């Protein structure tokens, strides 16, 4: 596991996130993605790493096997 040690400085988010992230790894469909809240706690499942549709209210995502 890796740890977030710095999130930068303000203002670091100026608009809602929008888009899709796709991993081309052969095992991307097996990697689970969890949306995290502002404190880094799990808030919702975001599917798999094959295709992650970014949620406007989510800044952090955890990708794990």
C-alpha positions as CSV (number, residue, x, y, z in Angstrom):
1,X,0.0,0.0,0.0
2,X,1.1,3.5,-0.6
3,X,0.2,6.5,1.5
4,X,-0.8,10.0,0.4
5,X,1.7,12.3,2.1
6,X,0.7,15.6,0.5
7,X,-2.4,16.8,-1.4
8,X,-0.8,20.1,-2.5
9,X,-2.0,23.6,-1.6
10,X,-5.2,25.5,-2.1
11,X,-6.8,26.0,-4.5
12,X,-6.3,22.5,-5.8
13,X,-9.8,21.8,-7.1
14,X,-11.4,24.5,-9.1
15,X,-14.3,22.6,-10.7
16,X,-16.1,19.3,-10.4
17,X,-14.2,16.3,-11.7
18,X,-15.7,14.8,-14.8
19,X,-14.4,12.0,-17.1
20,X,-13.4,8.4,-17.3
21,X,-10.2,6.7,-16.5
22,X,-9.3,3.3,-18.1
23,X,-6.4,1.1,-17.3
24,X,-5.0,-1.1,-20.1
25,X,-3.6,-3.7,-17.7
26,X,-4.7,-7.2,-18.5
27,X,-6.0,-7.6,-15.0
28,X,-7.8,-4.3,-14.8
29,X,-11.2,-6.0,-14.6
30,X,-10.1,-7.8,-11.4
31,X,-8.9,-4.5,-9.7
32,X,-11.6,-3.1,-7.4
33,X,-12.1,0.6,-7.2
34,X,-13.5,2.3,-4.1
35,X,-14.5,5.9,-3.9
36,X,-13.1,7.6,-0.8
37,X,-14.5,10.6,1.1
38,X,-12.5,13.7,1.9
39,X,-11.0,12.0,5.0
40,X,-9.9,8.9,3.0
41,X,-12.7,6.6,4.3
42,X,-14.5,4.3,1.8
43,X,-17.8,5.9,0.7
44,X,-18.9,3.8,-2.3
45,X,-17.9,1.2,-4.8
46,X,-16.7,2.7,-8.1
47,X,-16.5,-0.6,-10.1
48,X,-13.3,-1.9,-11.6
49,X,-10.1,-0.4,-13.0
50,X,-11.2,-1.4,-16.5
51,X,-13.3,1.8,-16.5
52,X,-13.7,4.3,-13.7
53,X,-16.3,7.0,-14.2
54,X,-15.2,9.9,-12.1
55,X,-17.8,11.1,-9.6
56,X,-18.1,14.9,-9.2
57,X,-18.1,14.7,-5.4
58,X,-15.2,12.2,-5.2
59,X,-11.5,13.3,-5.2
60,X,-9.8,10.1,-4.0
61,X,-10.1,6.5,-5.3
62,X,-8.6,3.4,-3.9
63,X,-7.6,0.7,-6.4
64,X,-6.9,-2.7,-4.9
65,X,-6.9,-6.4,-5.9
